[in-house]
Amino acid sequence: MGDAHQFNNILLGGRGGANPGQLKISSKGFSWRKSGGGKVVDVAKDDVKSVSWTRVSRSYQMSIRLKAGSNVKFTGFREQDVSSLNTFITSNIGVTPQDKPLAVSGRNWGEAELEGNTLSFVVGGKPAFEICVADISNTQVQGKNDVQMEFHVDDTANEKDTLMEMSFHVPSTNTTFVGDEERVSAQVFCDKILSMADVGPAGGEAVAAFETVNVLTPRGRYLVELHLSFLRLFGASDFKIQYTSVARLFVLPRSAQSSTYVVITLDPPIRKGQTFYPHIVFQYPSEEITELTPLISDELLNTKYKDRLAPQYKGLSYEVFVEILRGLSGAGITKPGTKFRSSQEGYAVRAALKAEEGLLYPLEKSFFFLPKPPTLIVYEEIDYVEFERHGAAGTSSMSSKNFDLILRLKTDQEHLFRNISRNEYHSLFKFISEKGLKILNFQTQGSSAVAEALQGSDDEGVDPHLERIRIARATGDEGDSDEEDEDFVADKDDEGSPTDDSGEEEEPDASDSGGEQQDERPVKKDKKKVEASQKPAASKKKKKDEEGDGDKKKKRRKKDPNAPKRALSGFMYFSLAERENLKKSTPGISFKDVAKTLGERWKAMSKDEKEPFESQARVDKERYTKQMQGYNKGNAGGSTADDESSD
């Protein structure tokens, strides 16, 4: 590789732990990407001040000092890599790497050197250790000659043992930090640290504070404080996050909604118990106005934060929050581009991931699903994309209005986004094609295979369960199914539709149900036989009456084909969503076992897990109620409307 060098399993050093990744060194600079996606560190050629090598345990460490004062360290190089890279870096980056051996004498007496934002403790002319000044949360003089430093409690730290406190003894005889009668040497050293670390006696006041912000992940309402080197969330749980952990900011408006998502992507993620949160999802009202003056000195505003922060802010709340956070953290902002628009001219399409409904945003370099679970999928990680008709093995006319989008990653992980409206197919297909992603259906079946499948509504193979649902919706009768889910209890799981007439016929006549109904009720059948043998004349008369009533009921049950379709229950939406997945995961499973398993799953689900499906049911119920009102008004005086309302 004459133009670039590439190395795998290179560790990026930092207080939050060492993260493995891939490092590419080219004539443009250094680029490191975390394994499995996530954090990216780019160092431009023009930003490099010096490069040095240090022999560490079993490998070599490259330390890059930037002109801005910070250090970036990469560990995991072999000895033969050092010699080849020295020549490349000298000729392409314009700096000559230096050897920088560590002090291993074990002495704790040396010199403290401050350069940029790095504090080095040097013993015998060799560095023993280095501290990033930005990690210091507070420092103070204790006694006459001791300086105590406290370090930030970082909730994104992924190591069990973290440096929290350190003390330095600064004698008055030192020649680096010279004191006088009013300020001893220890005070001079302490003041120097304070000026570089941008902290006050108690960590400093917040530059900006935003009260009662609605946070969807981790869920709750929080007070958000933005400090010079970290942000804090105060709520049901408190989090303190270093800006060095902020990888990216996303501003994603909700289609046809009065709110906007603001997402902070973290690497490493924050942790609450055993749960990790790589994304913090804020939900701001889109039209809320905020006026704010940052609490920051004019000196800092005109020097370090020049062109990054403004002395005064007034505008939409989420824009003010993002602008201040970007100025303090230096993180980039991603917003929806102009290349994708949904069928409703929005920035996202409605979809379901696992059991959660949300919005899937096709962005410039990634897909982002929000709000729960927030899932970021970079295009470079995708192996192929597959469009799949929803319920293709035996769908009904109802479910054929949707399709599924499968994203298969190079790590063999798979993301299935379900129930996407087929109106979104062409815009999604065009966008994905322009991004150069491999579309499996396109390669194996032709470009129009899925499009043609989406246009139809009938399949050769018919799923009996879905077929019954289709018939039930068409006739408005969901209560006459011959087989029902064993564990589904209507009284507990479904409130029913406003015109539910499932109890209309407690004992259907034999002419309606045939011999099958008689087989299901042997006791009643035997009873009828006994009564018939004892009272033949009365039986004949009763039979005629029942036949007459049956004719009336048949006429009455004859629905208007234009009548609104009945609303489905939350359990039915759950069944539609999970039935095909269950069949795929358990090949050969019988229909009875499918119904039983789905019923058991539904019963075991919590109220929060059922909520997405119950929400669909409530929306469908409202739709049915409104359509029935309009239908009854339009058919006022007609027998069909009268029959429907009487049910």
N, C-alpha and C positions, 0 to 999 in steps of 0.2 A: 504494500500500500504506500505508494510514493506521495500521494496527495494528503493522506490522513492515516492516523493510527487509531485502532479501535480495540478496547479492552473490556472483557466481561468480568463480573464479580469484583468490581472496584467499590470500596466502601467510602461513602461520604461521611466525614467526621462531623460531630456536633454534640452539644450537651444532651440532646434528646436521644442519643444513641447512634450507632453506626448503621447506615442503610446500604444494602448492596444494590448495585446497578451497573449500567453500561456507560463507559466513558469514551468519547470520541474527541480526538485532538487533531485539528486541521489548521490550515493557514489562517482561518478566521478566528480561532480561539479554542475554548474548551466547552464541551457540552456533555452533561451527565444526565442520565434518565434512570429513574428508579425501576428496578425489576418488577414486572407485573403492572407497570403504569403508575402514574401519580406524580410525584415531585420531579421537577426538571430544573437543573441549574445550568445556566449559560454564562460563560465568562468571555467577553469580547477581547480580542487581541489588544485593542487600544486601552483597555482598562487594567492591564497587567503591569504591575510595577516591578515585581521580582518573583523568581521561582527558586525553590530550594528543595533538596532531598534530605530525608532523615531516615536512618536505619531504625526500624521498630521491630517488634517481635515477628519473626518469620517472613517479613516482607519489607518493602520500602514505602515511605510516605512522601507524597508530593505536596508541598505547601505553596499556595499561590497568594501573594500579597497584592491587593488591589490598590490603585491610586486613591480610592476613597477611604482607605484605612483598614478595611476588613480583610480577613483571611479565609481562604477556602482550602480545605485539606482533603486529599484523596489517598486512600491506603489500599495496598494489595498488589503492588508492582513487584516483578521479579528483578533479580540483579541484572540480567541481560537486557531488560527493558530500559533500565536507566541509561545505559551507554547509547542505545539507539535513539532514545528520546532527547538526550542532550543535544545531539547534532540537529535534530528536527526542530526543536524549540528555538535554538539559537538562530537558525536560518529563516524560520517562518514567523515566529512570534517576536523576535528582535531582542530577547533578553537571554543572558547566559545563566543557566541553572548553577546554583552553588550547593556544596555539601554543608550540611548543618547537623553535626553529631549531637546527640543528647548527653547531658551530664549524668553519669551513672555512679558517681562517688558516694551518693547517699547523704551528702552534707545538706543541712538546712540553713546554712548561712551564705548569703550571696547578695546580688544586686537586683533591684526592681527596675525594669525598663518599660516605658510606655511609648508605643509607636502605633499611630492610628487608633483603632479601638481594641488593641491587644496589649495586655499586661504580661510581660515575660519575667520569669524568675531565673536569673542567670547565675550559675555556679562555675567558677573557673573559666569564664569565657564561653561556656556552653549552656544552652537553655535546659533547665530541668523540667519546667512545665509552662504552659501558657493559659491565660484566662481571657475570655471575650468580655470586655467591659460592659457590653450591652446586657449581659446576663446578671449584672450586679443590681440588686433592688435597693440596697441601702448600705451606707458605710458611715462609721462614726469613730471618734477617738475615745479610747478607754484608758484611763489613767493619764500618764504623761507621754508614753512612747509606743503604745499599742494602737493599731488601727484594725477594727473588726469589719468584715465585709459579709453581707447577707445576699443570697442569690434568690432569684425569682423561683417561686413554686409554679412550675409549668405543668398544667394538667395534660399536656400532650406528650410529656416525657414517657418513653416506652421502656425505661430501665427501672429495675427495682431499687437500685442504689443511686442516689443523685446527690451531687455536691450542694450543700445548703449553706455552709458557713466556713469562713477562713479568717485567720488573724495574722497580721504582720507586726513584727517588732522593728520600729524605726528609731535607731539611736540618734541622739543629737549631733554625733560626730560624723554622720554620713555626709558625703560631698555631692550627692545627687539632688536631694531635697533639703536645701539649707534653710534653717529657720532663724528666728531672732527672738528677742525677749517677749514680744507680743504673740508670735506664732511659732510654736515649736515645730520641729521637723515632721513629727507625726501629723500635725494639723495641715502642714503644706502638702504632704502626700495625700491626705484624706480629701482636701479641697481639689486637688488635681483629678482624683478619681471621680468626684462628684461632678465636675465640669464636663468630663468625657462621657460619663454614664447617663447624663441627663436625668438625674434623680435628685429629689430634695431630702430633707431630714426624715420624712416618713414615706418616701416613695413618690412624692409629688401629687398634686391634684390632677384630676382628670382633665384632659384637653377639651373633651366634649362628653356630654351625658345625654342618653335618650331613655326616657321613662316608659315603662309598661309596653315594651315591644313584644308583639306576638311571635313566639318562636315555635315552629312546628316540629323541629328536631334539634336537640332534645326538647320535648314538648313542655310548654309552660309560658308564662309571661315574665319577662326579665327586665331589670334595669341594666342597660348596657353602658359601660364607661370605656372611653377610648383614652388611653394614656400614651406617653411618648414611645414606649417600647413594648407595650402589651395592651390587651383589651380584657375586660372583666364582665362576666355575666352574673348578676345577682338575682336569684329567684328561689325556686324550690331546692335547687342545687346551685352552688357557686363554682364558676370556672374562671381560671386565669390562663390566658393564652398568649404566648410570645408571638410577635409579628413574624419572626423567622419561621414559624410553623404555618403561616398563611401562604398557600400555594397559588390561589386564584380567587377572584370575585366574579360572581355571575349575577346579572340583573335581567330577570326574565318576566315580562308582563304576562298576566293571565288573559287568555282570549275572552272577550266579552264579559270581563269581571272587573270589579272596582278595587282590585288589589294587585300587588306586584311581589314576586318572589325575589329576595336577595339572598344569595347563597355564598357562604365562606367555606372554601375547600381547604382542608387542613392536611398536612403531612409532617409528622405523624398525627393521627386523630386524637381527639380528647376521649377520655374514658370515664364512665360512670358505672362503678361496680365491675361487672364482667362484660359490659356493653361498650363498644367503641363507636364513636360518631365521627366519620371522616368529613361530613358536611354539616354545617349549621345552617338551617333553613329559616330565614325570617320572612314574615308576611306583613308588608306595609300597605296601608290604604293608598291607592294610586293618586288620590287628589288631596291628601293631607299636606298642609304647608307648615314649614318649620323655619324659624329665624334664630340664628345661633352665632355667638361670638366665641371663637376658640380661646381657651385660657392658656396662652403661650406668650413668652416674652418677645418683645420686638427684636431683640438680638437674634434669637433662634429663628424667628419668622423671616428675618432678612438674610440669614446665613444658611444654616443647615436645611431649612424648609422653604427656601426661596423657590418660587414657581411650583411648589407642591401644596402649600396651604395658603388660604386667603384670610385676611383679617376679619372678614364678615361673610356670613352665608345666609341666604334667604331663597327658599325654593321648595320643591317637593321633598317630603321627609326622607324618602328612600334615596333620592339623589344627593342630599346633603350628607347623609350617613355614609354613602359609598365614597363620595369625594374626599371626605376627611379621613376615612379608613385607608383609602388608596394613598393619600399624601403621607400618612404616618407609616404604613407598612411597605409601600413601594410595590404592592402586588398589582398585577394586570387585571383589567376588567373585560369580561366577555358578555356581549349582548347579542340578541338574535340578528342575523344578517338579512339581506334582501333577496337571497336566492330561494328561500322556501316560504310558501304561504299555503295554509290549509284551504279546504273548500269554503270555509267561513272567513277567509282572509285573516286568519290568526297566525301566531308564531308556532303553534304546537297542535298536535292531534290528541284526541282523547283515547286512552288505552288503559289496560289493566295489567299490572305486574304482580304475579302471585295472586293474592286475594285482595289487592288494593287497587282502586281506581285512581287515575291521575292524568297528568299531561306529559307527553313525550315531545321534547324539543329537539328537532334536528338543527344543530349548530354548525359552525364553520369547520370545527375539528372534532366534534364529538356529538353523541346523543346524550341527553340529560332527561331522566324521568323524575318527576316531582309530583306530590310532596313526600310520599312515603311508600316504600323506602327510597330515599334519594339515591339514584344510581347514575353514575357518570361512566360512559363507555366511549373511549377514544377510538377514532376510526382506524388508527394504526394497529390496534389490538384485535380487530375483527378479521376472522378468517373468511367467512362468507355470510351472506344475508339470504334468507328464504321467506318468500311470501306463501302463506298457507291459508286456504279457505277455511273459515271457521266451521268446525264440525264436518269436515270434508267426507268422513266415512259414512255419514248418513244425516245430513242436515235437513232442517225444515226451511220453509220459505222465510220464516222469521229470522233464523240464525244466519242465513246466507247473505244477509245484509252486512255482515261483518267479515273481517279476515284477521289472521294472526300474522305478526312479524317476528321472525326468529333471527336473533343475532348470535352466531356461533363464533366464539373467540379462539384465538390461536392456542390458548391454554386448555382447550376442550370444554371450557365453561359455556353455558348456553343461557341466553336471556329470551324469554317468551313474552311478547307483548300481545295481549289478546283483545278481542272485541273492538278492533279499529273499524270505523265506518268505511264501507267500500267506496264512498265518495272521495276518500283520501288516497286511494290507491295510486292514481295517475301522478299526483303531485309528489308522493313519496317515492314512487318508482323512478321518476325523472330525477329527483334530487340525489337519490342513492347512486344512480347510474353516472351522474355527472361527477360524483366524488370518487369514481373509479373502484367502488367496492364490488366484489364478486357476488353476483346474484345467482343462487343455485337453480332456481326455476328457469331462469333465462338460459343457463348453460345446458340444462338437461331437457327442457321441454319447449323451448322457444320463447320469444319475447312476449307473446300474447297468451301464453298458457294460463297464467293466473287470471289475467284480465277476462278471458273467455269464461273461466270457471266462476268468476264473481258475477258475471252477467246472468247466469242461469239460476234456477232455484230448485231444480230437481236433480237427484242423484240416482244411480242404478241401485246402489245398496241403501236400504232404508233401515234406519234404527227404529225399532218398534216404539221405544219410549218417546223419542222425539217426534215420531209420526203421530202418536196419541196427543202430544202437546199441541202439534199443529192443528189437528182436528178439533181439539178442545177449544183452541182460540178461535177457530173459524166458526164453530157452532155456539160458542159462549158457554159450553158445558164442560167444566173441569171435574165435576163430581161423579161422572159415570165411568171412570176408568176401571177396567176389570182388575188391574193390579196396581197397588199403591205401595209407596215406600213404607216399610214396616215400622220404622221408628219415627215417622213424621206424625206429629200430633197437631191437628189444625188449631185447636183451642189455644195451644201454647205458642206455636210458631207462626201463625198466620191469622190476622184479624179478619181476613176475607174481604171480598169486594163489596161495595155498597149495595149491590143488587144481587147478592149471592142467593141462589135458589137451589143449592146442592141438596137441601133437605126437602125438596118439593115432593119427591116420591120416595116414601120410606119403603114401600113394597112394590117394585115395578111388576107389571103384569107379565105373564109368561110370553105373551105375544111380542113384547118388546125385547126380552132378553134371551128367549129360546131355552133349549135344554141346559145350557151352561149355567143359567141362573138357578135352575132347579137343582142341579148337582151341588151348587154351593150352599143350598139351604135344605138339606135332607130332612131336618126335623119339621120344618114348615110344610114340606111336600107330603110327608107322612100324615101330618095333621089334616091336610086338605083331603087326602084319600079317605081317611076315617070319616070326616064330615060328609064327604060325597056319598059314601056307602050308606050312611044313616039317613040322609035327607036328600034324595035324588032330585025331587021337584024343586026344592029351594035352591039347590046347587045350580040347576040349569038357569033359573031366573037370575041368580047372583052372577053367573058367568056372563049372561047377556048384559047385565048392568055394568059389569067390569069392562066388557068389550066396548060398551058405549062410552064409558069413562075413558077407556084407553084411547079411543078414537079422538075424543076431545083433547086429551093430553097430547096426543101426537100432533094434532093441528096446532095446539098451543105452543109446543116445543119447536115448531118450525120457525126458525129465526130469519129475520131479514138479512140478506147477505151484506147489506150496507150498514148493519148495526156495528157499533164499536166493539172491538175485541176486548175481552175481559182482562183485568189486571192479573199479573202473575205474583205469586207470593215470594218472600225472600228466599225460602227454601228452593223454590223452582229455579230462581236465578242462580243459586249456588249449584244446583244440579246441572244446569246447562253449562256452567263454567267449568265444572270439575269432572263431569262424566267421561269426556273423551280422554282427559289426562289420566283418569283411573284405568281406563281400558288400555291405554298405551303402556302404563307402568305395570299392569297385571294382564298380560295376554291370555286369552281364553277364559276370562272370568265370566260367569253366567250373569244373566240379567238380574236374577234374584239377588245374587251376591253384590252386584253393583248397587242396587237399590238399598240393600241392607247396610253396605259400607258407607254410602253417602248419608244415610239416615243417622248412623252412629257418629260420623264426623260432625254433622250438623248439631247433634245433641251435645257433643263434647266442646263445641266452640264457645268462646266467651262472647259477651255482649258486644265488645269492641270488634271482635273478629267477624261477627254477623252483621255489623253496622253497614258495610258497603253494599251488601245484598239487600238488607232491609231498606236502605236508602233508595236503591233501584225500585224496590217494590212500592215504596211510598210515592215516588215520582210517577210510576206506572198507574198507581191507584188514582192519583190526582188527574192524570191524563184521561183515565176511563170515566171518572166522575164528570169532568168538563165535557167530554165528547157525548156522554149520555144525556147531559142537560141540553146540549145543542140538538142531539138526535130527537129527543122527546119534543122539543119545541117545533122542530121541522116536521114532525109527524103528528102534531096535535090533532086529536080526533080520529086518528087511524088506529086500526086494531092492533098493529104490531107494537106501536108505542104504548098502547094501553096494556098489552100483555106484558111488555118488558117492565113497565113500572109496577105492575101488580105483582111481579115476581119478587 
